């Protein structure tokens, strides 16, 4: 029963994210709204990690299975993708490097900010 309750909480937050997607005029995916709502709920203490931990862990564990249909779709579309494979690979490599660099810089900034805050306290 605990898993059902946790799953319902996660689905409710996702549903609210879908509602925000329909209501707000921003080009932000509904899943991002849901993730932001989940983050805000966890950070504010409205929702505790223990209230969703087991189900969230299960969903993360089965995540690779969710990519199987996308992989099969790519394989069946090989004829269409083959001519643009070069540019797609270049874009993929460049954006991966860019995301890694930005993530590293943001992480370093957060660590430095925490260290400065700890020195002042």
Secondary structure as GFF3:
##gff-version 3
##sequence-region A 1 121
A	DSSP	alpha_helix	2	23	.	.	.	ID=ss1
A	DSSP	alpha_helix	30	44	.	.	.	ID=ss2
A	DSSP	three_ten_helix	49	51	.	.	.	ID=ss3
A	DSSP	alpha_helix	53	61	.	.	.	ID=ss4
A	DSSP	alpha_helix	63	66	.	.	.	ID=ss5
A	DSSP	alpha_helix	68	76	.	.	.	ID=ss6
A	DSSP	alpha_helix	78	81	.	.	.	ID=ss7
A	DSSP	three_ten_helix	82	84	.	.	.	ID=ss8
A	DSSP	alpha_helix	85	120	.	.	.	ID=ss9
###
